[in-house]
């Protein structure tokens, strides 16, 4: 479903929200309806991140918002 990313927390924290939107959309489209925390967990797993901190949480919220705005999810 999601492409596996390498790099962990630092890479995910530096990722472009538009790139993350490409990771968020398949989770919602395949598993939806799905709780946003589950979307964050699945995306974090794909990037090799176990704990979603404030910085990554904000990036993923932006990614979800971008996906919604562009009618991807």
C-alpha positions in Angstrom: 0.0 0.0 0.0 2.6 2.6 1.1 6.0 2.8 -0.3 8.6 2.1 2.3 10.8 5.1 3.2 14.2 5.0 4.6 15.5 7.6 7.1 13.3 7.6 10.1 12.2 10.5 12.2 14.7 13.1 10.9 13.8 12.4 7.3 10.1 12.4 8.0 10.4 15.6 9.9 12.1 17.2 6.9 9.8 15.8 4.3 7.7 18.1 2.1 4.0 17.9 3.1 3.1 17.4 -0.6 5.3 14.3 -0.6 3.6 13.1 2.6 0.2 13.7 1.0 1.2 10.9 -1.4 1.6 8.6 1.6 -1.5 9.7 3.4 -3.9 9.3 0.5 -3.5 5.5 0.0 -4.2 4.9 3.7 -7.4 6.8 3.6 -8.5 5.5 0.2 -7.9 1.8 1.1 -8.8 1.7 4.8 -11.3 4.6 5.1 -13.1 5.5 7.0 -10.1 5.6 9.2 -9.2 7.6 12.3 -6.5 10.2 11.7 -4.2 8.7 14.4 -4.3 5.4 12.4 -3.3 7.4 9.2 -0.4 8.9 11.1 0.6 5.5 12.5 0.6 3.8 9.1 2.6 6.7 7.5 5.1 6.7 10.4 5.5 2.9 10.0 6.2 3.3 6.3 9.0 5.8 7.2 10.3 3.7 10.0 9.1 6.0 12.8 7.4 4.6 15.8 6.5 7.8 17.7 4.9 10.8 16.0 6.0 13.9 17.8 4.7 17.4 17.5 6.7 18.4 14.5 5.8 15.3 12.5 2.2 15.5 13.6 2.0 19.1 12.2 3.5 18.0 8.9 1.1 15.1 8.6 -1.9 17.3 9.4 -0.8 19.6 6.6 -0.5 16.6 4.3 -4.0 15.5 5.2 -5.3 19.0 4.6 -3.5 19.2 1.2 -5.1 15.9 0.2 -8.5 17.0 1.2 -8.1 20.4 -0.6 -7.1 18.7 -3.8 -10.0 16.1 -3.6 -7.6 13.2 -3.3 -9.3 12.0 -0.2 
